[in-house]
Amino acid sequence: MIFAPALLAVSLPDNPVFADNLQFQLTGLLVVLTTLGSLAILVALIGKIFIALQKAPAPAVPVVPPAPSGDIPGPDFAAIAAAVSTALGDKTFTIRGVQAVDPRDNMSWGAEGRRAIYASRKLR
């Protein structure tokens, strides 16, 4: 159906009174709120369908980190083990050792940062 502006003109009288205007506005508001409510219910149902279709998560395997070495304190070692576990997901792993790195020995991160900054600037 093609929208004809004449239909809108037919729905309101030539000289509407307050009650006609109020009825027209409330009808429009009811249509909008009904549509938004229907969309909210539809989105909630689709969300529940997606949750139901997800695979059941694999049973959690407790990760027991090996005894920390002398270089890294226990809480730091546990944080590293948790990060590795999160990164690898369901894969099994063994942390064989962790060493603290002296920043003076490896300057590549700083050099890469400077390269990225200089690359983003215009040369004169």
C-alpha positions, -999 to +999 in steps of 0.1 A: +000+000+000+013+034-009+010+061+018-012+089+007-011+122+027-048+125+021-054+096+045-039+116+074-061+146+065-092+123+065-084+110+100-085+145+116-115+169+112-109+204+097-112+221+130-100+195+156-108+202+193-085+193+222-100+158+225-094+150+188-057+161+191-053+141+223-069+110+208-046+113+177-015+117+198-023+089+222-030+065+193+004+073+178+021+068+212+003+035+217+015+023+183+051+033+190+051+017+225+035-015+212+061-018+185+090-011+209+076-036+234+072-062+207+108-057+196+121-060+231+102-093+236+116-105+203+152-096+212+148-113+246+135-145+230+163-145+204+188-141+232+173-171+251+174-192+219+211-184+214+218-192+251+200-225+247+219-234+215+254-227+230+275-257+236+277-267+272+310-255+286+337-281+291+342-291+327+367-269+344+400-286+349+418-273+379+451-259+369+478-265+395+507-242+388+541-258+395+561-245+425+573-210+417+609-205+410+631-182+431+629-153+406+591-147+406+570-143+438+541-167+443+512-143+436+529-131+404+535-167+393+498-175+400+488-145+378+511-156+350+497-192+352+461-178+351+469-156+321+484-186+302+454-207+311+430-180+298+450-176+266+452-213+258+417-222+268+410-259+270+445-269+260+467-285+286+500-269+294+529-270+317+548-239+328+584-251+330+599-218+341+595-181+344+623-156+344+622-119+350+636-099+321+659-070+326+646-041+304+681-030+296+687-063+278+657-060+254+650-026+240+628-038+211+594-029+227+606+007+232+620+009+197+588-004+182+568+022+201+590+050+189+588+036+153+550+036+155+550+072+168+574+085+142+555+066+114+523+084+123+539+119+120+544+139+088+580+143+077+590+179+067 
